[in-house]
Amino acid sequence: MRLIRVFVESALAPGIRVDAGGTAAAHMTRVLRLVAGDPVTVFNGDGSDYPARIAAIRGSRVDIEVLEQRQARPESPLALRLVQGIARAERMDLIVQKATELGVVAIQPVMTARSVVRLDEKTTERRLAHWRGIVIAACEQCGRARLPAVAVPLPLSEWLAQPALESVRRLQLAVDAPESLGSAAAGAGSIELLIGPEGGLDESEQKSAASAGYRSCSIGPRVLRTETAALAALALLQAAAGDLG
């Protein structure tokens, strides 16, 4: 039987009831056709799953009774942050979705010289809400009970000007780099991976990233699309030091 997982922005504990509305309620009632008494599992990002049941459906709202608290699937032992040059809509959506499934702890979108997508204040808010919705849906699907943070997009120069997190190994993908990603990442428990958008980072950005501590490395001789590079690199890192393989 398929496990139906639903994200709710509420405190959760056995014995309480939560009121779900919006897209979560619409998905349960209109798409999944759930009715009162049906089992669901709810989570709120605290790292636990909460088996529950639908107590009542009231119009566009769903009343859910929490039955117990369980440990969710474990997170990867490798703390992976993806610093991703913003790609076109469907490509960026794919990156956010699959990076979540592959266990990243955070996604930092950055605007670069070759970014095709340009964001103003209004479109930034809309795109950020959209990406966070993708993260929630991906966590519901893959079994994660902690949501990776999606940060406000920044110009790459602003991101590079910020101090690096302590004990984080900074890596950037470059096709012609002499060192492999696997070699550059060996032994690291926390990695920040920088990947350019369509067209990659330009030469000055690569140099600025290197000055900020990003070590250049490659995942092979072929030029990959940005979404392929992100997913291949994340999978490689998880297979080597995380929770895949």
N, C-alpha and C positions, 0 to 999 in steps of 0.2 A: 504494500500500500504506500502510495506517495506521501511523503511528509510535507505538509503545507506549512511554511514558515512565513510569519508576518512581522514586519518591523513596526513598533509603536513607540512614540515619544512620550512614554510614561514610566514612572517608577513601577517596578514589578516585584511581586512577592506572592507566594502561595496563599490562596484564600481571598485575594482581592479581585475586583472587577475593573476592567478598563474599557473605555469607550473609544472604538476605532471609527474614524470617518475618512473622508477624502478618497484618495486613490486606493488606499488599503481596503476600505470597506467596499468600494466599487469592484475591486478585483475579486474579493471573496464572494460577493453576491451575484454580480453580473457575469463574470468570467468563469469562476470555479463553481458557481451555482450552489454554494454551501447554504445549509439551513441550520436552524437551532438544534443543538446537540452534536453537531459535527466537530471532530477534533481538529485543533490547529496548534502550532507551536509559535509563541510570540517571543520576541527578543527586543532589547532596547539599546544594545551596544555595550552592555556592561560585562560581556564575556560569558554570560549564561544563557541557556535556552529555558523556556518556561512552557512545558506542556499545558494546554488549556482546552477549553471547549467553548463553542458559541452558545451563549446563554439566551440571547434574543436578538432579533433583527428589527430595528425600528426605522423604517424609511431608509435614509441614506446612512444610518449609523448601525454599527454592530457592537453589541455588548458581549465582551469576552470574559469568561471566568478563568482565572489562573489556578491551576491544580497543584503544580509542584515546580521546583527549580532543579535543573540539571546542568552539569558541566557540558559546555558545547565542544565542538571539535577544537583541538588545540591550535594555537597560532604557530606560525613558523618560528623556529629559534633564530632565524636570520632576520634582522631588522632591515627591511628594504624600503628606501624612499626613492620614488621616481620623480626626477625633475625633467618634465617633458615639454619640448617646444610645441606650442599649440598648432595642431594640424586641422585640416578641414573637418567639418562637422561629423560626418559618419566615421572618419578615420579616428578622430579624437574620442568619439563615443566608444569605439571598439577598444582603444587603448585603455580607457578608464575601466570598462567592464572587465576585460581580461586581466589587467593588472590587479584588480580587486580579487578575482578568482585565484590569481597566482600568489596572493598573500602579502602584497605591499602594505606597509603601515601608513603611508602618506603619499599623496600626489601633489606636486607643486607645478602647476602650469606656468610656462614662461613665454613671453613674447620676444621673438628674435628678429634679426635682420631679414631672414627669408620666410618668416611666418606670413602665410597668405591671409590668414584670419586677423582682422584688426578689431579690437574691442574698445567700445566707449563705456562709460559708467553704467548705462542702462543695459547694454548687451552683456556686460561682464556679470551683472547680478543675475540676469536670465540664464546665461550659460552656466554659471556656478551652481544655481539651483538645479539645472538639468543634469549636470554631472553628478551632483550629490544624489539625485534620484536614481541614476544608473548604478551608483555604488550600493544603494539600499537594495535594489532589485537583484544585483549580483550576489550580495550577501545572503539574501533570502534563498537564492537558488543553490549556492555552493556550500552553505552550512556554516559560514562564518558568523560569529556573534559579536565581533568587534568591527566597527566600520572604519576603514581607512579615511583619514582626514583629506579633504580636497581643499587646498588653500586658495586664497584669492590670487588670480593671475598677476604676475609681476613682469616688468621688463627684465630680460636676462641680466642686464647691467646692475639693476637694483638687487636682484637675488645674489649675484656674485659679490656685491659689496657687503653683504651681511656676514657676520662671523660664522664659521662652520660649527656644527654641533660637535661636542667633545667625543673623541674615540670613533668618529665616523670616517670611513674610507671613501673618498670622493673619486669617482671614475667617470670618464666621458668616452663615448663610442666614437671612433674615427677609423675609417676604412683602411688607411695606410699606416696605422699605428703598428710598431714592431712587436708590441707585447699583446698577448691574448687576454681576453676578459677573465678566463679562468685563472691565469697566472697572477693577474693584477688583483684579483679578489681573494686569493688564497689566504686563509686564516682570519679573515675579517668576520666580525660578528654583527657589524652594522655598516651598511653600504648606502651611499647616495649616488644614484646613477643618472647622468645627464645625457639626454638624447635630443638631437635637433629635430625640427619639423621637416616637411617636404623640402628637399634640397640641402638639409643638414645645417650645421653651424658654419658661418663663414670663417675665414682664416683669423680675423681679429678676435672673434668670439672664442674660438678655440684657444688662442693665446691668453685671453683674459681668464678663461676657465682654468687654464693651466696655472696661471698666477694665483688663482684662488684655491689651488690645491687639487684640482681635478686631473687625475692621471689618465692619459690617453691609452685606449686599448681597443682591440678589434675582436669581432666574432667571426671573422672569415674574410675571404678575398672578394666576395661579391657585394655589390651595392644594394642594400635592402631598403625597401620602403620603410618609412618611419614607424608604421604600426607593426611591421614584421620585425624590425630591429628591437623594438621595445619588448615584444612578447618573447622573442627568441632569447634575448639577454636575460630577462627575468626568469624564464624557465631554466636557463643554464645555471644561473646563480642559485636557484632553489634546489636544483638537482645536485649541485656540488656541496652546498653547505646548509641547505634549508630542509624542507620537508617533502621533496619530490624524489622519485627514484628508489 
